[in-house]
Amino acid sequence: MKYKTYTMEDALEAIIDYRGKTPKKSEKGIPTLSAKSVKNNHIDYDSCYYISSDEYKRFMVRGLPQIGDVLLTTEAPLGMVAQLDRHDVGIAQRLLTLRGKQGILDNEYLLYYLQSPIGQALLRARETGTTVTGIKQSEFRKIQIDIPDIENQRKIGGILRGLDDKIAVNNSINKNLEQQIEAILLSFIENTTSNTVKLGDYLYIKGRIGWKGLKKEEYLEHSDYRIINGESLTKAGIDWSKAGYISQARYDESPEIMLQNGDILLSKDGTIGKIGYIDSLSAPTTVASGIFVIRNLQPNIISTTFIYYLLKSQLFTAFIAARTEGSVIPHLYQKDFLQFEFPLPDKKEMENFEGLTAPMFSLIVSNLNENVRLAHVRDNLLTRLMSGEIDISAVDL
């Protein structure tokens, strides 16, 4: 494939930047995205805030977003990208909205280019700052990008999008299944005649105390020991692509929280409610600070699936929200588990619950594992396609 070099300024039709402007928030209205709303290939609309229609007209004067535009976080963190699937949104600070020129730069290709090691290196090369680093619009415009012709850009984008679409389908299936499981769980709790119990009586709970965590340079490219950190624990489960590798010495510092299959992980700092389930460990793994390890001590009385979805349910999240209301940085304490009470279905009811939900939970875990494999394939292809190592110019797609 032949490549041509452009600056971002010459390859883009629009670079919309609302740096230095903050809209007035509203309880409802038009969803407005910030850097924390943008994850790679995903926009988290649950993390947005709202502005009124009048404020939108007053604020959005530098340019309006369009479906297909690429969002790029400029700091905290730098380099996360996603593609807009709706136009009726506001764009706040720390985001660039990018739109390729017709016939020169395809938006989907740009999305994946910026995620690739090549694109990330170009961004890092022009970042500035000390405590918080980022990239200025003026510096972003100067980045030189080597791109093939538009037809091959679309082929590359289509290949990678196909993998991401399958991941999105699995996530959609899982979301539906999880809603069904929670509805079943709440039904069993509401209809049981059993006594109320304390959840903490059935759990082993452990979290790192006084552990300062790891510096960036302590993470390894690869090792026999893994660590799940706050970035890799999400509301949908564990994103293993963002988990880190550490030395055996670091792993051995807290032997009491070496993970086992069947463990449940729950965030306790900042974004409370991120949760994960350990299905099958391929390497010795531990957790960073800010995460509880929860282990079922009495599986003959209460199923692990029941515990997992109880912690995800509106019952528990409402309980925690009430306890952390008004906190600048919400924090979940171990005593919260000890004080959380709920009606525990009896043994027969628990067996019925497990019988109904086990196949659904198994499919959820299978989909999550498939997504890990698909993401690995996508990331390997991403690097090879963007570098030109794989030439698809002669491939008919």
C-alpha positions in Angstrom: 0.0 0.0 0.0 1.1 3.5 -0.8 1.0 6.1 2.0 0.8 9.8 1.9 1.8 12.2 4.7 -0.5 14.9 6.0 -0.6 17.1 9.1 -3.7 16.6 11.2 -4.6 20.2 10.3 -4.6 19.4 6.6 -6.3 16.0 6.9 -9.2 17.2 9.1 -12.2 19.1 8.1 -13.0 20.1 11.7 -11.2 20.3 15.0 -13.7 21.5 17.6 -12.1 22.5 21.0 -14.0 23.8 24.0 -10.9 24.2 26.1 -11.3 27.0 28.6 -15.1 27.0 28.6 -17.4 25.3 31.1 -21.2 25.2 30.6 -23.6 25.7 33.4 -25.0 22.4 34.5 -28.7 21.5 34.8 -30.6 18.6 36.4 -31.9 17.5 33.0 -31.6 18.6 29.3 -29.0 17.8 26.8 -26.3 15.3 27.7 -22.8 16.8 27.8 -19.7 14.7 27.5 -16.4 15.3 29.3 -13.1 13.3 29.2 -14.4 10.8 31.8 -17.2 9.9 29.4 -14.8 8.7 26.7 -13.3 5.2 26.8 -11.7 3.5 23.8 -14.5 2.7 21.4 -17.1 3.5 23.9 -19.0 6.5 25.2 -20.2 6.2 28.8 -23.4 8.3 28.8 -23.9 7.4 32.5 -20.9 9.6 33.2 -22.2 12.7 31.4 -23.9 15.7 32.9 -26.7 17.9 31.5 -27.2 21.4 30.3 -30.4 23.2 29.3 -31.3 23.9 25.6 -30.6 27.6 26.1 -27.2 26.9 27.6 -26.4 24.6 24.7 -27.2 27.3 22.2 -25.1 29.8 24.2 -22.2 27.4 24.8 -21.8 25.4 21.6 -20.7 28.2 19.4 -17.3 26.8 18.2 -18.9 24.0 16.2 -21.5 21.3 16.6 -20.8 17.6 16.7 -22.0 15.1 14.1 -22.6 11.4 14.1 -19.3 9.7 13.2 -17.1 12.4 14.7 -14.1 11.1 16.7 -13.7 12.3 20.3 -10.2 12.5 21.7 -9.4 13.1 25.3 -6.6 15.7 25.6 -5.7 15.1 29.2 -6.5 13.1 32.3 -6.2 10.8 30.5 -4.6 11.7 27.2 -5.4 9.6 24.1 -8.7 7.9 24.8 -11.0 7.9 21.7 -14.5 7.0 20.7 -16.9 7.7 17.8 -20.1 9.7 18.3 -23.3 7.7 17.7 -25.6 10.7 18.2 -25.4 14.4 17.4 -27.6 15.8 20.2 -24.8 16.1 22.8 -22.7 18.9 24.3 -18.9 18.6 24.3 -17.1 20.0 27.3 -13.4 20.6 28.1 -10.6 18.2 27.7 -12.1 16.8 24.5 -11.3 17.4 20.8 -14.0 16.6 18.3 -12.4 15.5 15.0 -13.8 15.1 11.5 -11.8 13.9 8.6 -11.8 15.6 5.2 -14.0 13.9 2.6 -11.8 11.6 0.4 -8.7 12.2 2.5 -9.2 10.8 6.0 -11.9 8.4 7.0 -13.3 8.9 10.6 -13.3 5.2 11.4 -9.7 4.9 10.3 -8.8 7.9 12.4 -10.5 6.3 15.4 -8.3 3.3 15.2 -5.1 5.1 14.1 -5.2 7.2 17.3 -5.6 4.0 19.4 -2.7 2.3 17.8 0.9 2.4 19.2 1.8 4.7 16.3 -1.0 7.2 17.1 -0.4 7.0 20.8 3.3 7.7 20.4 2.6 10.7 18.2 0.3 12.1 20.9 2.8 11.5 23.7 5.6 13.1 21.7 3.7 16.4 21.8 2.2 16.3 25.3 3.2 19.0 27.8 2.7 19.6 31.5 4.1 18.2 34.8 1.5 17.0 37.3 -1.2 16.6 34.6 0.1 16.1 31.1 -1.9 16.7 28.0 -1.8 18.0 24.4 -2.8 21.4 23.2 -4.9 21.8 20.1 -2.0 23.8 18.4 0.3 20.9 19.0 -2.2 18.3 17.8 -2.6 20.1 14.5 1.1 19.7 13.8 1.1 15.9 14.1 2.1 14.2 10.9 0.0 11.2 9.9 0.9 8.7 7.2 -2.2 7.3 5.6 -3.2 5.0 2.7 -5.8 5.9 0.1 -9.4 6.3 1.3 -10.5 2.9 0.0 -7.9 1.0 2.0 -8.6 3.2 5.0 -12.2 2.0 4.9 -11.1 -1.6 4.5 -9.0 -1.4 7.6 -11.6 0.5 9.6 -14.2 -2.1 8.5 -12.1 -5.1 9.7 -11.5 -3.6 13.1 -15.1 -2.3 13.4 -16.4 -5.9 12.7 -14.5 -7.1 15.8 -15.7 -4.2 17.9 -19.3 -4.8 16.7 -19.2 -8.4 17.9 -17.9 -7.2 21.3 -20.7 -4.7 21.4 -23.3 -7.5 20.6 -21.9 -9.6 23.5 -22.1 -6.7 25.8 -25.7 -6.0 24.8 -26.6 -9.7 25.4 -24.9 -9.6 28.8 -26.7 -6.4 29.8 -30.1 -8.0 29.0 -29.2 -11.2 30.9 -28.0 -9.3 33.9 -31.3 -7.4 34.0 -33.1 -10.7 34.0 -31.0 -12.1 36.8 -31.4 -9.0 39.0 -35.2 -9.2 38.4 -35.2 -12.9 39.5 -33.1 -12.1 42.5 -35.3 -9.3 43.7 -38.4 -11.5 43.2 -36.9 -14.2 45.4 -36.0 -11.7 48.1 -39.4 -10.1 48.0 -41.3 -13.4 48.2 -39.3 -15.3 50.7 -40.6 -15.7 54.3 -37.1 -16.3 55.7 -35.5 -14.1 58.3 -33.3 -11.0 57.5 -29.6 -11.7 57.7 -26.4 -9.6 57.5 -24.4 -10.2 54.3 -21.1 -9.9 56.1 -21.8 -13.1 58.1 -21.4 -15.1 54.9 -18.3 -13.4 53.4 -14.6 -13.2 53.6 -13.7 -9.6 52.8 -10.2 -8.3 52.2 -8.7 -5.1 50.9 -5.3 -3.6 50.8 -4.6 -1.3 53.8 -1.7 1.1 53.9 -0.4 -0.2 50.5 0.8 2.8 48.5 0.3 0.9 45.2 2.6 0.9 42.2 4.3 3.6 40.3 4.1 3.5 36.6 7.6 2.3 36.2 6.9 -0.7 38.4 4.4 -2.2 35.9 6.1 -4.7 33.6 5.4 -5.4 30.0 4.9 -9.0 30.9 5.5 -11.4 33.8 4.0 -14.5 35.5 2.1 -12.2 38.0 -0.8 -10.0 37.3 -2.6 -7.2 39.1 -6.1 -5.9 38.7 -6.2 -2.1 39.2 -8.9 0.5 39.3 -8.6 1.1 35.5 -9.2 -2.6 34.7 -12.3 -3.0 37.0 -15.4 -1.6 35.3 -19.2 -1.7 35.9 -19.4 -4.4 33.3 -16.7 -6.6 34.8 -12.9 -7.0 34.5 -11.1 -5.5 31.5 -8.1 -7.8 31.4 -6.5 -5.7 28.6 -6.0 -2.9 31.2 -4.7 -5.2 34.0 -1.0 -4.9 34.7 1.9 -7.2 35.2 4.1 -7.0 38.3 7.2 -8.6 39.8 7.0 -11.6 42.0 8.4 -9.5 44.9 5.5 -7.1 44.6 3.0 -9.9 44.3 4.3 -11.6 47.4 3.8 -8.5 49.5 0.2 -9.4 50.3 -0.2 -13.1 50.2 -3.6 -12.9 51.9 -5.2 -11.3 48.8 -4.0 -13.7 46.1 -7.1 -14.2 44.0 -9.0 -17.5 43.5 -11.6 -18.6 41.1 -15.0 -17.6 42.4 -13.8 -14.4 44.0 -15.8 -11.2 43.6 -14.1 -7.8 43.2 -15.7 -4.5 44.2 -14.4 -1.0 44.0 -14.3 0.9 47.3 -12.9 4.3 46.3 -14.1 7.0 43.9 -16.4 5.2 41.4 -18.2 2.8 43.7 -20.0 0.0 41.9 -17.3 -1.3 39.6 -17.4 -5.1 40.1 -15.8 -8.2 38.6 -16.0 -12.0 38.9 -13.0 -14.3 38.8 -13.9 -17.1 36.5 -10.6 -18.8 35.4 -7.2 -17.4 36.3 -4.4 -18.0 33.8 -1.7 -16.6 36.1 -1.2 -15.7 39.8 -3.2 -12.5 40.3 -3.7 -9.9 43.1 -5.4 -6.5 43.3 -4.3 -2.9 43.8 -5.6 -0.7 46.6 -9.1 0.6 46.2 -10.6 -2.9 45.6 -12.3 -5.3 47.9 -11.8 -9.1 47.4 -15.0 -10.9 48.5 -15.1 -14.6 49.0 -18.2 -16.8 49.7 -17.6 -18.6 53.0 -20.9 -20.6 53.0 -21.7 -21.7 49.4 -24.0 -24.4 50.7 -26.3 -21.7 52.1 -25.9 -18.8 49.7 -24.8 -19.1 46.0 -21.9 -17.0 44.8 -24.1 -15.9 41.8 -26.6 -14.6 44.3 -24.0 -12.6 46.2 -22.6 -11.2 43.0 -25.9 -9.9 41.7 -27.0 -8.8 45.2 -23.9 -6.5 45.2 -24.9 -5.2 41.7 -28.6 -4.8 42.6 -30.5 -1.6 43.3 -30.9 -2.8 47.0 -27.2 -2.7 47.7 -26.4 0.3 45.5 -29.1 2.3 47.1 -27.8 1.3 50.6 -24.3 2.5 49.7 -25.5 5.7 48.0 -27.3 6.6 51.2 -24.2 6.0 53.3 -21.9 8.0 51.0 -24.3 10.8 50.3 -22.5 14.2 50.5 -19.0 12.7 50.3 -16.6 14.5 48.0 -14.9 11.2 47.3 -17.2 8.3 48.1 -15.6 5.5 50.0 -17.0 2.0 50.7 -16.0 0.6 54.1 -15.8 -3.0 55.2 -18.4 -2.3 57.9 -20.9 -1.5 55.2 -21.0 -5.1 54.3 -21.4 -6.1 57.9 -24.4 -3.8 58.3 -26.2 -4.5 55.0 -29.2 -6.7 55.7 -31.6 -8.6 53.4 -34.0 -11.5 53.5 -32.1 -14.6 52.7 -34.1 -17.2 50.7 -34.1 -20.7 52.2 -32.1 -23.6 50.9 -34.8 -24.8 48.5 -35.4 -21.3 47.2 -31.7 -20.8 46.7 -31.4 -24.0 44.7 -34.3 -22.7 42.5 -32.5 -19.4 42.0 -29.3 -21.1 41.1 -31.2 -23.4 38.6 -32.8 -20.4 36.9 -29.7 -18.2 36.7 -26.7 -20.5 36.4 -27.1 -20.9 32.6 -27.5 -17.2 32.1 -24.5 -16.4 34.3 -22.5 -19.0 32.4 -23.3 -17.4 29.1 -22.4 -14.0 30.5 -19.0 -15.2 31.6 -18.5 -17.0 28.3 -19.3 -13.7 26.4 -16.9 -11.8 28.6 -14.1 -14.3 27.9 -14.8 -14.2 24.2 -14.6 -10.4 24.3 -11.1 -10.7 25.9 -10.1 -12.9 23.0 -11.7 -10.6 20.4 -10.0 -7.5 21.9 -6.7 -9.3 21.8 -7.1 -10.2 18.1 -8.3 -6.6 17.4 -5.3 -5.0 19.1 -2.8 -7.3 17.3 -4.4 -6.5 14.0 -4.5 -2.8 14.8 -0.8 -2.6 15.2 0.0 -4.6 12.1 -2.6 -2.9 9.9 -1.6 0.6 10.9 2.1 -0.1 10.4 1.5 -1.6 6.9 2.8 -5.0 8.0 -0.4 -6.4 6.6 -1.2 -5.2 3.1 -4.9 -5.4 2.3 -4.9 -3.4 -0.9 -5.4 -6.5 -3.0 -8.1 -7.9 -0.7 -11.7 -7.6 -1.9 -13.9 -6.7 1.2 
